[in-house]
Amino acid sequence: MQLIDIEQAKASLNDLLDAAVRGQEIILTRDAQPIAKIVPFTQERLRPRFGSARGRIHVAEDFDAPLADFDEYTR
């Protein structure tokens, strides 16, 4: 974890962002008081829960029956 004054951070923002991508946390300060934190962004991958759509999907009884509109194409 690095403590960086906001004025210094303005001059070296690209370097601070590169450090955050590498996993470092940077605390921005003003008058020696912490005001913000730059941390790496990680997107949590959600795992599918099997059975979570149970009861929400309905398949009609005639789902695989031939369509009347296509009778001439099936002859």
VEXDREN-2710 file (C-alpha; in Angstrom, 1 decimal):
% VEXDREN-2710
k/r/px/py/pz
1/MET/0.0/0.0/0.0
2/GLN/1.4/3.4/-1.0
3/LEU/0.4/6.8/0.3
4/ILE/0.6/9.5/-2.3
5/ASP/-0.3/13.1/-2.0
6/ILE/-3.0/14.2/-4.5
7/GLU/-0.7/16.7/-6.1
8/GLN/1.9/14.1/-6.8
9/ALA/-0.8/11.7/-8.1
10/LYS/-1.8/14.2/-10.7
11/ALA/1.6/14.2/-12.2
12/SER/2.0/10.4/-12.2
13/LEU/-1.5/9.0/-12.7
14/ASN/-0.5/6.6/-15.5
15/ASP/2.2/5.1/-13.2
16/LEU/-0.3/4.7/-10.3
17/LEU/-2.8/3.0/-12.6
18/ASP/-0.1/0.6/-13.8
19/ALA/0.7/-0.2/-10.2
20/ALA/-3.0/-0.8/-9.4
21/VAL/-3.2/-3.2/-12.4
22/ARG/-0.2/-5.1/-10.9
23/GLY/-2.2/-5.5/-7.7
24/GLN/-1.0/-2.6/-5.5
25/GLU/-3.3/-0.4/-3.5
26/ILE/-2.6/3.3/-3.6
27/ILE/-4.1/5.7/-1.0
28/LEU/-4.5/9.3/-2.2
29/THR/-4.0/11.9/0.5
30/ARG/-4.7/15.6/0.9
31/ASP/-3.1/17.4/3.9
32/ALA/-1.9/14.0/5.2
33/GLN/-5.5/12.7/5.4
34/PRO/-6.6/9.8/3.2
35/ILE/-9.3/10.8/0.7
36/ALA/-9.4/8.0/-1.9
37/LYS/-8.0/4.6/-2.7
38/ILE/-7.0/3.2/-6.1
39/VAL/-7.3/-0.5/-6.2
40/PRO/-7.2/-3.1/-9.0
41/PHE/-10.5/-3.8/-10.6
42/THR/-11.5/-7.4/-10.5
43/GLN/-14.7/-8.7/-12.0
44/GLU/-16.2/-11.6/-10.1
45/ARG/-17.2/-14.4/-12.4
46/LEU/-20.6/-15.7/-11.4
47/ARG/-21.0/-19.5/-11.6
48/PRO/-24.3/-20.8/-12.9
49/ARG/-26.5/-22.4/-10.3
50/PHE/-28.0/-25.5/-11.9
51/GLY/-31.7/-25.7/-11.4
52/SER/-32.2/-22.0/-10.8
53/ALA/-34.6/-21.7/-13.8
54/ARG/-36.7/-24.6/-12.6
55/GLY/-40.4/-23.8/-13.1
56/ARG/-39.8/-20.8/-15.3
57/ILE/-39.5/-22.5/-18.6
58/HIS/-42.4/-24.3/-20.2
59/VAL/-42.1/-26.5/-23.3
60/ALA/-45.3/-27.1/-25.2
61/GLU/-46.4/-30.7/-25.7
62/ASP/-46.4/-30.2/-29.5
63/PHE/-42.9/-28.5/-29.5
64/ASP/-41.5/-30.9/-32.1
65/ALA/-44.6/-31.3/-34.2
66/PRO/-44.4/-30.2/-37.8
67/LEU/-45.7/-26.7/-38.5
68/ALA/-48.8/-26.4/-40.8
69/ASP/-47.2/-23.5/-42.7
70/PHE/-44.4/-25.8/-43.9
71/ASP/-46.6/-28.7/-45.1
72/GLU/-45.8/-28.0/-48.8
73/TYR/-42.0/-28.1/-48.0
74/THR/-42.2/-31.5/-46.3
75/ARG/-43.9/-33.4/-49.1
END
